[in-house]
């Protein structure tokens, strides 16, 4: 495992250098695009009879449990780092908007994507049960905070729009994971959980995650406030995140939601009342580096994963349809409410376009797809997930700045 980690870090560092030196794209987009091109090049060499490098890449990727690596390792660090710099006072002013988009928007998008895919797949000769189509809707509907926050930051979106999109993306992945668990249970056992059972599961996982995050954030605040030693305080935040996420797994509550709440508490009350200027500087620098390094590694792995995805004619047709359905669902579940309910969402006129096009999918969706039980359903849904994620990062990520300028700054 250590060898694999070293190889991943070396590849990531080299691709980040190439992107910064010669390409000039945002780091996450650039390293993912270059990694994809490398993988496609190795596939081409394999077909020409030079398959040793591709075989090594395939063996390396198969030795990595991507779902476990992201969901149980990287995600806790990335979500905490993302929440650390969200202004809680501003987020509180938009709490209803963020809550509606994260909960109702994710649920509506799940239904639209699921039904749309269920109607589409028979047309390309790949019928799939409604249950598994809804599972796909649940795993693809949450926007990825790892992708959204970094790319919107580079696009210089207005603060209130950036806050709503970032806040939604930080919370809706926790909601999506809960929906995914419920719908996967329904699909595998062939029956829907009762309303009471579903409500209890939602309350336990989501409510428990929020409560655990509040407790963890309070404990970290108290510990940070009682000392003034930046080395120990940085270590406390790291231990709190990793230990807290593991505790959430043991308690079967939402780890993502717990990390977001803990990050908001430490990033606001902790920074203001429990840290000296020196500690604040080092904590910010540490988590910024963690965020940048893990983001780069994650997107390199996403780019390399293409060698494991099987695409043929019907799957490509289904993938194109899935991309269109996911965008349409985002428009109906987020864009239309923001555009029509101006009293509920007091944002600039063109904000609905930014929220629709800025709903980027990323590694969380791929990790959930990889966690599906083995079988033809998993292979198909993984290919569709990968297609939507790649389109999201490369097409939407590269053009979101233009959308921000035309929709908001041109007013």
C-alpha positions in Angstrom: 0.0 0.0 0.0 2.8 2.4 0.8 4.3 1.8 -2.7 0.9 2.7 -4.3 0.7 5.8 -2.2 4.2 6.9 -3.3 3.4 6.2 -7.0 0.2 8.2 -6.7 1.9 11.2 -5.1 4.8 11.1 -7.7 2.3 11.0 -10.6 0.2 13.8 -9.0 3.3 16.0 -8.4 4.5 15.5 -12.0 1.1 16.2 -13.5 0.6 19.3 -11.4 4.0 20.6 -12.5 3.2 19.9 -16.2 -0.2 21.6 -15.8 1.3 24.7 -14.1 4.3 25.0 -16.4 2.8 24.2 -19.8 -1.1 24.0 -19.7 -2.3 26.6 -17.2 -5.7 25.1 -16.3 -7.0 25.2 -12.7 -5.1 22.5 -10.9 -8.0 20.0 -10.4 -9.2 20.2 -14.0 -5.7 20.2 -15.4 -4.3 17.2 -13.6 -7.5 15.2 -14.4 -7.4 16.1 -18.1 -3.7 15.2 -18.4 -4.2 11.9 -16.4 -7.1 11.0 -18.8 -4.9 11.7 -21.8 -2.2 9.6 -20.4 -4.6 6.7 -19.8 -6.0 7.0 -23.3 -2.5 7.0 -24.7 -1.7 3.8 -22.8 -4.9 2.2 -24.1 -3.7 3.2 -27.7 -0.2 1.7 -27.0 -1.9 -1.5 -25.7 -3.8 -1.9 -29.0 -0.5 -1.5 -30.8 1.1 -4.3 -28.8 2.8 -2.3 -26.1 0.6 -3.2 -23.1 3.0 -3.4 -20.2 2.4 0.2 -18.9 -1.4 -0.1 -19.2 -1.3 -3.4 -17.4 0.7 -1.8 -14.6 -1.8 1.1 -14.4 -4.7 -1.3 -14.3 -3.1 -3.4 -11.5 -2.3 -0.3 -9.5 -5.8 1.1 -9.7 -7.4 -2.3 -8.9 -5.2 -2.5 -5.8 -6.8 0.8 -4.6 -10.2 0.6 -3.0 -11.3 4.0 -4.4 -14.6 4.0 -2.6 -13.0 3.3 0.8 -10.1 5.6 0.2 -12.4 8.6 -0.5 -15.4 7.8 1.7 -13.4 6.7 4.8 -10.2 8.6 4.3 -9.9 11.7 2.1 -13.5 12.9 2.3 -13.3 13.8 6.1 -10.2 15.9 5.5 -11.6 17.6 2.4 -15.0 18.5 3.9 -13.5 19.9 7.1 -11.0 22.0 5.0 -13.8 23.2 2.8 -16.1 24.2 5.7 -13.2 25.8 7.6 -13.4 29.0 5.6 -17.2 29.4 5.2 -18.4 32.5 7.1 -21.0 31.1 9.5 -22.7 34.5 9.9 -23.2 34.8 6.2 -24.3 31.2 5.9 -26.8 31.7 8.7 -28.3 34.5 6.6 -28.9 32.0 3.8 -29.6 29.0 5.9 -33.1 28.4 4.5 -32.0 28.7 0.9 -29.1 26.3 1.5 -31.3 23.9 3.4 -34.0 23.8 0.8 -31.5 23.2 -2.0 -29.5 20.6 -0.1 -32.5 18.6 1.1 -35.5 19.2 -1.2 -33.3 19.9 -4.3 -31.3 16.7 -3.9 -34.5 14.6 -3.4 -36.3 16.1 -6.4 -33.2 15.7 -8.6 -32.9 12.0 -7.5 -36.5 11.4 -8.6 -36.1 13.2 -11.9 -32.8 11.5 -12.8 -34.1 8.1 -11.7 -37.3 8.2 -13.7 -35.6 9.8 -16.7 -32.9 7.1 -16.8 -35.5 4.4 -16.4 -37.4 5.7 -19.5 -34.2 6.2 -21.5 -32.3 3.0 -21.0 -34.8 0.7 -22.8 -34.4 2.9 -25.9 -30.7 2.0 -26.2 -31.2 -1.7 -25.3 -30.0 -1.4 -21.7 -33.2 -1.7 -19.5 -32.7 -1.4 -15.8 -35.1 -1.6 -12.9 -36.5 1.6 -11.5 -34.9 0.9 -8.1 -31.4 0.9 -9.5 -32.2 4.0 -11.7 -33.2 5.8 -8.5 -30.0 4.7 -6.9 -28.1 6.3 -9.8 -30.2 9.5 -9.2 -29.2 9.5 -5.6 -25.5 9.1 -6.2 -25.3 11.6 -9.1 -27.5 14.4 -7.7 -25.3 15.7 -4.9 -22.8 18.3 -6.1 -19.2 17.7 -5.0 -17.9 20.3 -2.6 -14.4 19.3 -3.5 -14.9 20.3 -7.1 -17.4 23.2 -6.6 -15.6 25.3 -4.0 -12.2 25.3 -5.7 -13.6 26.0 -9.2 -16.1 28.7 -8.1 -13.2 30.4 -6.1 -11.2 30.7 -9.3 -14.3 32.0 -11.2 -14.7 34.9 -8.7 -18.4 34.5 -8.3 -20.3 37.1 -6.2 -20.1 36.3 -2.5 -23.8 35.5 -1.9 -23.9 33.2 -4.9 -20.6 31.5 -4.0 -21.9 31.1 -0.4 -25.2 29.4 -1.5 -23.5 27.1 -4.0 -20.7 26.2 -1.6 -23.1 25.7 1.4 -25.4 23.5 -0.7 -22.6 21.4 -1.9 -21.2 20.9 1.6 -24.5 19.6 2.9 -26.2 17.9 0.0 -23.6 15.1 -0.2 -24.6 14.0 3.3 -28.2 14.0 2.2 -27.3 12.1 -1.0 -25.5 9.4 0.9 -28.5 8.8 3.1 -30.8 8.7 0.1 -28.4 6.4 -1.6 -28.3 4.0 1.3 -32.1 3.9 1.5 -32.6 3.4 -2.2 -29.9 0.8 -2.5 -31.6 -1.2 0.3 -34.9 -0.9 -1.6 -33.3 -2.0 -4.9 -31.4 -5.0 -3.5 -34.2 -6.5 -1.4 -36.9 -5.6 -3.9 -39.1 -3.6 -1.6 -39.3 0.0 -0.4 -38.7 0.8 3.2 -41.7 2.0 5.1 -42.3 5.7 5.7 -41.5 5.3 9.4 -38.4 3.2 8.7 -37.2 5.8 6.1 -37.8 8.7 8.5 -36.0 7.0 11.3 -33.0 6.2 9.1 -32.9 9.8 7.9 -33.2 11.2 11.4 -30.5 8.8 12.7 -28.0 9.3 10.0 -28.5 13.0 9.1 -29.6 14.2 12.5 -27.0 12.1 14.3 -24.3 13.4 12.0 -25.3 17.1 12.7 -25.3 16.4 16.4 -22.0 14.6 16.4 -20.4 17.4 14.4 -21.7 20.0 16.9 -20.3 18.0 19.8 -17.0 17.4 18.1 -16.7 21.1 17.1 -17.5 22.1 20.7 -14.8 19.8 22.1 -12.2 21.0 19.7 -13.1 24.6 20.5 -12.7 24.0 24.2 -9.3 22.2 23.7 -8.0 24.9 21.3 -9.0 27.7 23.7 -7.2 26.2 26.6 -3.7 26.3 25.1 -1.6 28.4 22.8 0.8 26.1 20.9 0.2 26.0 17.2 1.9 22.6 16.7 -0.4 21.0 19.2 -3.5 22.9 18.0 -2.9 21.8 14.4 -2.5 18.2 15.6 -5.8 18.5 17.6 -7.7 19.6 14.5 -6.2 16.7 12.4 -6.9 14.1 15.2 -10.4 15.5 15.7 -11.3 15.1 12.0 -9.9 11.6 11.5 -11.1 10.4 14.9 -14.5 12.0 14.5 -15.1 10.5 11.1 -14.2 7.1 12.4 -16.6 7.6 15.3 -19.4 8.6 12.9 -18.8 5.3 11.0 -19.0 3.3 14.3 -22.2 5.1 15.3 -23.7 4.8 11.8 -24.4 8.5 11.4 -23.4 10.8 8.6 -19.7 11.5 8.7 -19.8 14.1 5.9 -22.4 16.2 7.8 -20.4 15.8 11.0 -17.3 17.1 9.4 -19.0 20.1 7.8 -20.6 21.2 11.1 -17.3 20.7 13.0 -15.4 22.6 10.3 -17.9 25.5 10.6 -17.5 25.7 14.4 -13.7 25.5 14.4 -13.5 27.8 11.4 -15.7 30.5 12.9 -15.8 30.4 16.7 -12.5 28.6 17.0 -10.6 31.0 14.7 -12.2 34.1 16.4 -12.0 33.1 20.1 -9.6 30.1 20.5 -6.6 30.8 18.3 -3.8 33.4 18.4 -2.7 35.0 15.2 0.2 32.6 14.9 -2.0 29.5 15.5 -4.6 30.9 13.0 -1.9 31.3 10.4 -0.5 27.8 10.8 -3.9 26.1 11.0 -5.0 27.9 7.8 -1.8 27.0 6.0 -1.9 23.4 7.1 -5.5 22.8 6.0 -4.9 24.7 2.7 -2.1 22.4 1.9 -4.1 19.3 2.9 -6.9 20.5 0.6 -4.7 21.2 -2.4 -2.7 18.0 -2.2 -5.7 15.7 -1.6 -7.7 17.5 -4.3 -4.9 16.9 -6.8 -4.5 13.3 -5.9 -8.2 12.7 -6.1 -8.6 14.2 -9.5 -5.5 12.4 -10.9 -7.1 9.1 -9.7 -10.4 10.1 -11.4 -8.5 10.7 -14.7 -6.6 7.4 -14.5 -9.8 5.4 -13.7 -10.9 5.6 -17.4 -8.8 2.5 -18.1 -11.2 0.5 -15.9 -14.5 1.7 -17.5 -16.0 -0.4 -20.3 -17.6 1.8 -23.0 -19.4 0.5 -26.1 -22.0 1.9 -28.5 -25.1 1.4 -26.3 -23.3 2.5 -23.2 -22.0 5.7 -24.9 -25.5 6.5 -26.1 -26.8 5.9 -22.5 -24.0 8.1 -21.1 -24.8 11.0 -23.4 -28.5 10.7 -22.3 -27.5 10.5 -18.6 -25.5 13.7 -19.0 -28.5 15.5 -20.5 -30.8 14.1 -17.8 -28.5 15.1 -15.0 -28.3 18.7 -16.3 -32.1 18.8 -16.8 -32.7 17.6 -13.3 -30.3 20.2 -11.9 -32.2 22.9 -13.8 -35.6 21.8 -12.5 -34.6 21.1 -8.9 -32.3 24.1 -8.4 -32.3 26.6 -11.4 -36.1 26.9 -11.7 -36.8 27.4 -8.0 -34.0 30.1 -7.7 -35.3 31.9 -10.8 -39.0 31.7 -9.9 -39.0 32.1 -6.1 -37.2 35.4 -5.9 -38.6 36.2 -2.4 -37.2 32.9 -1.1 -33.9 33.2 -3.0 -32.9 36.9 -3.1 -30.0 36.4 -5.5 -29.0 38.3 -8.6 -31.1 37.7 -11.7 -28.7 35.4 -13.4 -27.8 33.4 -10.3 -30.0 30.5 -11.5 -27.7 29.9 -14.4 -24.6 29.8 -12.2 -26.3 27.4 -9.7 -27.4 25.2 -12.6 -24.2 25.0 -14.5 -22.0 25.2 -11.3 -23.5 22.0 -9.9 -20.4 20.0 -10.5 -20.2 16.2 -9.8 -17.0 14.6 -8.7 -15.3 11.8 -6.7 -18.1 11.3 -4.2 -20.4 10.1 -7.0 -17.7 7.7 -8.4 -17.0 6.4 -4.9 -20.7 5.6 -4.3 -20.9 3.9 -7.7 -17.9 1.8 -6.9 -19.5 0.7 -3.6 -22.5 -0.9 -5.5 -22.7 -4.7 -5.3 -20.9 -6.5 -8.2 -23.0 -7.2 -11.3 -24.1 -5.9 -14.7 -26.1 -3.0 -12.9 -22.9 -1.8 -11.2 -20.9 -1.9 -14.5 -23.5 0.2 -16.3 -24.1 2.7 -13.5 -20.3 3.1 -13.0 -19.8 3.9 -16.7 -22.7 6.4 -16.6 -21.4 8.0 -13.4 -18.0 8.4 -14.8 -19.3 10.0 -18.0 -21.4 12.5 -16.0 -18.5 13.3 -13.7 -16.0 13.8 -16.5 -18.4 16.1 -18.4 -19.1 18.0 -15.3 -15.5 18.6 -14.4 -14.1 19.3 -17.9 -17.0 20.9 -19.7 -18.8 22.7 -16.8 -15.6 23.4 -14.8 -13.8 25.0 -17.7 -16.8 27.2 -18.7 -18.2 28.2 -15.3 -16.1 31.4 -15.2 -17.6 32.5 -18.5 -21.1 31.7 -17.2 -20.5 33.8 -14.1 -19.2 36.8 -16.1 -22.1 36.7 -18.6 -24.9 35.9 -16.1 -23.9 38.1 -13.2 -21.1 40.6 -14.0 -22.6 41.7 -17.3 -25.7 43.1 -15.6 
